[in-house]
């Protein structure tokens, strides 16, 4: 029972006690009056004694009736108040329950708000980072535009070509020494050895390989490796004039790459005769040996110096230009080098 309900019950009991006290008081007054009336009856005048009690009794009855009416009214008022207090208590309990639900909803909303606030902060930080990257990219783009404009305003560089006395080129069918010129450095490419190792590995695979194309590699040989693709197909083959079921493996393509991207020696060391190329051409017949250079765009100047150096030594040279980022590649459908 709540404190308010306890107070309400106390008020009901007090009202009932008040009514009982009033009734007791009325009865006491009535007893006193009746006592006085009995004393008046013992007097000399009969008429006076007979009339006075009747008037007193009527007034007393009216007084008692009014007191009882007031008591009844008080009881009804007390009952009505108790009922109203119960209704107020019930309404208060409902309001408290609603308040509790609202507090729970407020707590849930607050938690959701804090979560959304955290997400918003993270999104704002990410947006700031992206904006900083955008500003940096715009600045870089502006710098590149200025560089482009500056380069366009410059006069194009003059490139001199030196014509050597052997302008006619011819296909190479003799011995070849392959070299790579990249970033001004020369390295020996063991192309012949790598191709021979590829053939040996393809033949050793034989029937053990799987059908279709496959990727394999050989090396390293003198600092280079070869990655090659073969195509293996089963079918009928013509062997010594007879058709037999067998496996045919053919080379599709191959690329040669050094283990070290900046492999090689500077063109200065080559021209001074202190390079691996000098060891490679030592003892070879210049009339039967061709130097094939795989040249990247930034090393065309070094190729011109190498060509003059080899011409003085009596060796013919062949150029194989390569695009930046493209490795040395060979295939059965490739062409032979053209030497000058």
C-alpha positions in Angstrom: 0.0 0.0 0.0 1.4 3.4 -1.0 1.8 6.4 1.4 -1.2 8.1 -0.3 -3.4 5.0 0.1 -2.5 4.8 3.8 -3.3 8.5 4.3 -6.7 7.9 2.5 -7.6 5.0 4.8 -6.7 7.1 7.9 -9.0 9.9 6.7 -11.9 7.4 6.3 -11.4 6.0 9.8 -11.3 9.5 11.3 -14.5 10.5 9.5 -16.3 7.4 10.9 -15.0 8.1 14.4 -16.3 11.7 14.1 -19.8 10.4 13.2 -19.8 8.0 16.1 -18.7 10.7 18.5 -21.4 13.0 17.2 -24.1 10.3 17.7 -22.8 9.6 21.3 -22.9 13.3 22.0 -26.4 13.5 20.7 -27.5 10.5 22.9 -25.9 12.1 26.0 -27.7 15.4 25.3 -30.9 13.4 24.9 -30.4 11.7 28.2 -29.8 15.0 29.9 -32.9 16.5 28.4 -35.0 13.5 29.4 -33.7 13.8 32.9 -34.7 17.4 33.1 -38.1 16.6 31.8 -38.7 14.0 34.4 -37.8 16.5 37.1 -40.3 19.0 35.6 -43.1 16.5 35.8 -42.9 16.5 39.6 -44.0 20.3 39.7 -47.4 21.8 40.7 -48.8 22.7 37.3 -50.0 19.6 35.3 -50.8 21.6 32.1 -47.4 23.3 32.0 -45.6 20.0 32.7 -47.5 18.2 30.0 -47.0 20.8 27.3 -43.2 21.4 27.9 -42.0 17.9 27.3 -43.8 17.6 24.0 -42.1 20.8 22.6 -38.7 19.6 23.9 -39.1 16.2 22.3 -40.0 17.6 18.9 -37.0 19.9 18.9 -34.7 17.1 20.0 -36.0 14.8 17.3 -35.4 17.5 14.7 -32.0 18.1 16.1 -31.3 14.3 16.0 -32.7 14.0 12.5 -30.5 16.9 11.3 -27.5 15.4 13.0 -28.2 12.1 11.4 -28.6 13.7 8.0 -25.4 15.5 8.4 -23.7 12.3 9.5 -25.1 10.5 6.5 -24.0 13.3 4.2 -20.6 13.2 5.8 -20.4 9.4 5.3 -21.4 9.8 1.6 -18.9 12.6 1.2 -16.2 10.5 2.9 -17.1 7.5 0.6 -17.0 9.8 -2.5 -13.7 11.2 -1.4 -12.3 7.8 -0.9 -13.5 6.7 -4.4 -12.0 9.8 -5.9 -8.7 9.2 -4.0 -8.7 5.6 -5.4 -9.2 7.0 -8.9 -6.4 9.5 -8.4 -4.2 6.7 -7.2 -5.0 4.6 -10.2 -4.4 7.5 -12.5 -1.2 8.3 -10.8 0.0 4.7 -11.2 -0.9 4.8 -14.9 1.0 8.1 -15.2 4.0 6.6 -13.4 3.9 3.6 -15.8 3.7 6.0 -18.8 6.6 8.0 -17.3 8.7 4.9 -17.0 8.0 4.0 -20.6 8.8 7.5 -21.7 12.1 7.3 -19.7 12.9 4.0 -21.4 12.2 5.6 -24.8 14.3 8.6 -24.0 17.2 6.3 -22.9 16.9 4.3 -26.2 16.7 7.5 -28.2 19.7 8.9 -26.4 21.7 5.7 -27.1 20.7 5.8 -30.8 21.7 9.5 -30.9 25.1 8.8 -29.4 25.6 6.0 -31.9 24.6 8.2 -34.8 26.8 11.0 -33.5 29.7 8.6 -33.5 29.0 7.5 -37.0 28.6 11.1 -38.1 31.9 12.0 -36.6 33.6 9.1 -38.4 31.9 10.1 -41.7 33.0 13.7 -41.2 36.6 12.6 -40.6 36.5 10.4 -43.7 35.1 13.3 -45.7 37.8 15.6 -44.4 40.5 13.0 -45.5 38.9 12.7 -48.9 38.8 16.5 -49.3 42.4 16.7 -48.3 43.3 14.1 -51.0 41.2 16.0 -53.5 43.0 19.2 -52.8 46.4 17.4 -53.1 45.4 15.8 -56.4 44.2 19.2 -57.7 47.5 20.7 -56.7 49.4 17.9 -58.4 47.3 18.3 -61.5 48.0 22.0 -61.6 51.7 21.4 -61.2 51.7 18.9 -64.0 49.8 21.4 -66.2 52.4 24.0 -65.5 55.2 21.5 -66.4 53.4 20.5 -69.6 53.0 24.2 -70.5 56.7 24.8 -69.8 57.8 21.8 -71.9 55.5 22.8 -74.8 57.2 26.2 -74.8 60.7 24.8 -75.0 62.3 24.1 -78.3 62.4 20.3 -79.1 65.8 18.7 -78.5 68.0 18.1 -81.5 68.9 14.4 -82.1 71.9 13.6 -84.1 72.2 10.4 -86.0 75.6 9.1 -87.1 75.5 7.1 -90.3 77.9 4.2 -90.3 79.3 2.8 -93.6 77.0 -0.3 -93.5 73.5 1.1 -94.3 72.2 -2.1 -95.8 70.7 -4.5 -93.3 70.5 -8.3 -93.8 68.9 -11.1 -91.8 71.1 -12.8 -89.3 71.7 -16.5 -89.8 75.0 -16.9 -87.9 75.9 -16.7 -84.3 74.2 -14.1 -82.2 75.1 -12.5 -78.9 72.1 -10.9 -77.2 72.4 -7.9 -74.9 69.9 -5.6 -73.2 70.3 -1.8 -73.0 68.1 -0.3 -70.2 68.6 2.8 -68.2 72.0 3.2 -69.8 73.2 -0.2 -68.6 74.2 -3.2 -70.7 73.7 -6.9 -69.7 74.3 -10.1 -71.5 71.0 -12.1 -72.3 71.7 -15.8 -72.4 68.9 -16.3 -75.0 70.3 -19.3 -76.7 70.9 -21.1 -73.4 67.5 -20.4 -72.1 65.8 -21.6 -75.3 67.8 -24.8 -75.2 66.8 -25.4 -71.6 63.1 -24.7 -72.5 63.3 -27.3 -75.3 64.9 -29.9 -73.0 62.3 -29.3 -70.3 59.4 -29.6 -72.8 60.8 -32.8 -74.2 61.3 -34.2 -70.7 57.7 -33.5 -69.7 56.4 -35.7 -72.5 53.2 -37.5 -71.7 53.1 -36.3 -68.1 51.9 -32.8 -68.9 48.2 -31.8 -69.0 46.3 -30.8 -72.1 45.9 -27.2 -73.1 48.1 -24.3 -72.4 50.4 -24.1 -69.4 52.9 -21.7 -67.9 56.4 -22.9 -66.9 59.8 -21.4 -66.3 63.5 -22.2 -66.5 66.6 -20.6 -65.0 68.2 -18.7 -63.7 71.0 -18.8 -66.2 73.6 -16.0 -65.9 71.1 -13.9 -64.0 68.1 -14.4 -66.3 65.0 -16.6 -66.2 62.6 -17.5 -68.9 58.9 -17.9 -68.5 57.2 -19.7 -71.3 53.7 -20.9 -72.4 53.3 -24.2 -74.1 50.3 -25.8 -75.8 49.9 -29.5 -75.4 47.3 -31.4 -77.5 46.6 -35.2 -78.0 45.8 -36.5 -81.4 46.9 -38.5 -84.4 50.5 -37.7 -85.5 52.3 -38.6 -88.7 55.3 -40.6 -87.6 57.5 -42.2 -90.4 54.5 -42.2 -92.8 52.1 -43.7 -90.3 49.4 -42.1 -88.2 49.8 -42.8 -84.6 48.1 -41.5 -81.4 50.4 -39.2 -79.6 50.9 -35.9 -77.9 52.2 -32.7 -79.6 53.6 -29.9 -77.4 54.5 -26.6 -79.0 55.9 -23.4 -77.7 53.4 -20.5 -77.8 55.6 -17.6 -76.4 58.4 -16.9 -74.0 59.8 -13.9 -72.1 63.2 -13.4 -70.6 63.7 -11.2 -67.5 66.7 -10.6 -65.3 66.5 -11.4 -61.6 67.7 -7.9 -60.8 65.7 -5.1 -62.6 68.8 -2.8 -62.8 71.2 -5.6 -63.9 74.1 -4.7 -66.2 77.1 -2.4 -66.5 77.3 1.2 -67.5 78.1 2.0 -71.2 81.3 3.7 -69.9 82.6 0.4 -68.6 81.7 -1.3 -71.9 83.5 1.3 -74.0 86.6 1.0 -71.8 86.7 -2.8 -72.5 86.0 -3.7 -68.9 82.6 -5.5 -69.2 81.0 -8.9 -69.6 80.5 -8.1 -73.3 84.3 -8.0 -73.8 84.6 -11.5 -72.4 81.7 -12.7 -74.6 83.1 -11.5 -77.9 86.7 -12.5 -77.1 87.9 -15.1 -79.6 84.8 -14.9 -81.8 85.0 -14.3 -85.5 83.4 -10.8 -86.3 82.4 -12.0 -89.7 80.2 -14.8 -88.3 79.0 -13.1 -85.1 76.2 -10.5 -84.7 75.5 -8.5 -81.6 71.7 -8.1 -81.2 70.7 -5.3 -78.7 67.3 -5.2 -77.1 67.0 -1.4 -76.6 64.5 0.5 -74.4 63.6 4.1 -75.4 65.8 5.9 -72.9 68.9 4.0 -74.0 69.0 4.8 -77.8 71.9 7.2 -77.2 73.9 4.4 -75.5 73.0 2.0 -78.4 74.6 4.5 -80.9 77.8 4.5 -78.8 77.8 0.7 -78.6 77.2 0.5 -82.4 80.3 2.7 -83.1 82.4 0.7 -80.6 81.4 -2.7 -82.2 81.9 -1.3 -85.7 85.5 -0.5 -84.9 85.9 -4.0 -83.6 84.4 -5.4 -86.9 81.1 -6.7 -85.4 77.7 -6.1 -87.0 74.9 -5.0 -84.8 71.1 -5.5 -84.8 68.6 -3.4 -82.9 65.4 -4.7 -81.3 63.5 -1.7 -79.9 61.3 -2.4 -76.8 58.6 -0.3 -75.2 59.0 0.7 -71.6 57.8 -2.1 -69.3 57.8 -4.8 -72.1 60.2 -7.7 -71.4 62.3 -9.5 -74.1 60.1 -12.0 -75.8 60.3 -14.7 -78.4 57.9 -16.9 -80.2 57.9 -19.4 -83.1 56.2 -16.7 -85.3 58.8 -14.1 -84.5 61.2 -12.6 -87.1 65.0 -12.8 -87.3 67.3 -9.9 -86.4 68.5 -7.5 -89.1 72.2 -6.7 -88.8 74.1 -3.7 -90.2 
